[in-house]
Amino acid sequence: MKLNDHIKLWNHVFIKVMDVRHKRMEKDGELRDYRLPSSAFLYTVRGSARVWLDQRIHSVERFHILHGGKGMSLNIAAEDELEYYMILYKAILALPARKEIVQLLERENPFQDQYAFPPHNPLSLHNKVELLEQEWRQMTGLGKLHVRAIFHQFVYDLLGQMHRQGIRPLKPDPVLQAAEYIREHFSKPLTLESIAEELECSAGHLSRLFKHKMHTSPIHYLGQVRADRAMELLMQTDATLQEIAENVGYPDAHSLSRSFKKYKGLSPVHFKKERQHHARYQDLPLSMAKYALQQSPSAHYTDTDYQYQNNVEGDLFMHGRIKITAMTMLLCLSLLLGACANSPAAGGGTKAEPAKTVAETGNNQPKDNGQPEAVQSKTRTVSTLMGDVEVPADPQRVVSDQYMGHLLKLGIIPVGVRTFMLNEAWLDQSGISKEILAGIEDLGGFPMNLEKLTYLEPDLIIGSIEKNIEDYKKIGTTVFLPYWEGLSTAGPLDKFRRISEIFGKQEVAEQWIAEYEGKVVEARKSIEGIIKEGETVSIVQVANKSLYVLAAEGGNYGSSTIYQMLKLPPTEKALNMKEGFENISLELLPEYTGDHIFVYGAKDEGASDVLDSELWKGLPAVQKGQVYMYGSFDEKGDEFVMEDPYSLEMQLDSIVKLLLAKKNQ
């Protein structure tokens, strides 16, 4: 951060000194897991110690200055007798503030920065800190005024020394901080706003960063953490559902059961019964579960930290996989005999056939000697963002953490996908049989459950998150195809084409695209005249009490259907957005809205704060009744979340119906 920007922000905030402490710690003394209640300076004046701010360790001696932001975890291990001062303060932006100051604070926020260094002129700082602590103890009105004055002198001196010494603060990772805070406080009634307040950032900014990095919302992550803890308590204790609910942050057993089923796919009672009967192997894929009692893998997977714990070096689970292959020989021979009288497995074909099961879609059938025989001898080269990858020409056991709808539209039945894919809105209307869908293994969230993934023995894995690719590569051939690129997405038709190229099914993709574009042409004709010439359209998303405006390109949540397919005219703001969306304050909304407004998330928590506001009601589009609420918000899912062919067909139908309904009013 530039010094001038740093100074500018200090000049635009109101500083409240929260506490000034003078502490001494004996040799080998410790301070553990102290969560900073506000921004803080730590100034050591005697001794030495190791100091952790979050996960960063600093070796400090006398006259060492450290700074950390609210919510950071502070740990101190004194190596000698340690003496230090701690100054806790809060920076509040003075209102009204210019737009550029608000944006600068959100982008940079020096009050959350982390830095540690020995100043060249320590006694100057020491004198101010000592005087500051003395005045703080006076606790008089005049003394408090003097405290603020001394604190500003301390900051002025400090910034000057930082600049001269070339000290560059470290930006904290609010996503990691938020995830850690959620894991520590999941039993409390957390909200996005309370989490953001602890980290001193806006709820919208935190939500955007969290979704970009974790590919889920903070509240969804909270639900996952609670469900994981509830699962542990169900397995390890005889606590009642009400007791577990209260322990993990739910008011009652009903709320726990509803949430647990959402994240784990079954009720807590059902889960516990299954665990009691199949305690040693219920986590394995269905096709492998009956053989689990005969094998002991050399590594295991922990759901909560997504890390392998290996006891030996070498290929992951190689020992366990050899045993599995040998033990499943009889089953596979039986399947081979049955396959001789039937057509090829549906996994690599162009038509999904209900009679096929997950076991039948495999392409590695054992020979009599127990060694796998590769049915596919041909390969093809696919270009990816991580380089060229040689893949099977006709893969039979495909796993993907995204793109299930794309695969099924191409006639490819994956053997495993991410949990979310199995609960999408379009499934009931896709015409795909329940038998086929039931045969697709649930592999959890991001990253996919590596243990289950290993047992499935995929011949091709499609991963959409770069940080997970190396783990997937250890298990099988992996293609990296990102769903989001920065804060934008590729066009939905381009996505479908990219998927088809991996499998050499471009003709199948182009056939569907041609049919879909024909439907789009008809849709445009049906809505002609609703958006009059010269009028513009904007798309507003209300999520977790935050406000977003979607871009003309690169957005999601139906924006491609509205802008790219139906060719509804975007506003200048939407056209000029560098990313797929912008997070804005309510006060800026009039600058972004057009003559017609599509609202996604109208039933979301906190949406009423926007939709019931006088500012919203005063918008021209609202006063003219040219507002269109869309997106479903029930347990059946929402077709506007994904952009696979099935979802696109449903989106087109939904948006056209909205416009025609308004036309006929």
Secondary structure as UniProt FT lines:
FT   HELIX           3..11
FT   STRAND          13..25
FT   TURN            27..28
FT   STRAND          30..35
FT   STRAND          39..46
FT   STRAND          49..53
FT   TURN            54..55
FT   STRAND          56..60
FT   STRAND          64..68
FT   TURN            70..71
FT   STRAND          73..78
FT   STRAND          82..93
FT   HELIX           99..107
FT   HELIX           110..112
FT   STRAND          114..117
FT   HELIX           122..138
FT   HELIX           141..165
FT   HELIX           174..185
FT   TURN            186..187
FT   HELIX           192..199
FT   HELIX           203..214
FT   HELIX           218..236
FT   HELIX           241..248
FT   HELIX           253..264
FT   HELIX           268..277
FT   TURN            279..283
FT   TURN            286..288
FT   HELIX           289..294
FT   STRAND          299..302
FT   TURN            303..306
FT   STRAND          307..310
FT   TURN            316..317
FT   HELIX           318..327
FT   HELIX           329..339
FT   TURN            340..341
FT   HELIX           346..348
FT   TURN            354..355
FT   HELIX           359..361
FT   STRAND          364..366
FT   TURN            368..369
FT   STRAND          372..374
FT   STRAND          379..384
FT   TURN            385..386
FT   STRAND          387..392
FT   STRAND          398..400
FT   HELIX           404..409
FT   TURN            410..411
FT   STRAND          416..417
FT   HELIX           419..423
FT   TURN            425..426
FT   HELIX           427..429
FT   HELIX           434..438
FT   STRAND          441..442
FT   HELIX           450..456
FT   STRAND          460..463
FT   HELIX           466..468
FT   HELIX           469..473
FT   TURN            474..475
FT   STRAND          478..480
FT   STRAND          484..485
FT   TURN            486..487
FT   STRAND          488..489
FT   HELIX           492..503
FT   HELIX           506..526
FT   TURN            527..530
FT   TURN            533..534
FT   STRAND          537..543
FT   TURN            544..545
FT   STRAND          546..550
FT   TURN            557..558
FT   HELIX           560..565
FT   HELIX           572..575
FT   STRAND          581..584
FT   HELIX           586..588
FT   HELIX           589..592
FT   STRAND          596..600
FT   TURN            602..603
FT   TURN            605..606
FT   HELIX           607..611
FT   HELIX           614..617
FT   HELIX           620..623
FT   TURN            624..625
FT   STRAND          627..630
FT   TURN            635..636
FT   TURN            639..640
FT   HELIX           645..663
//
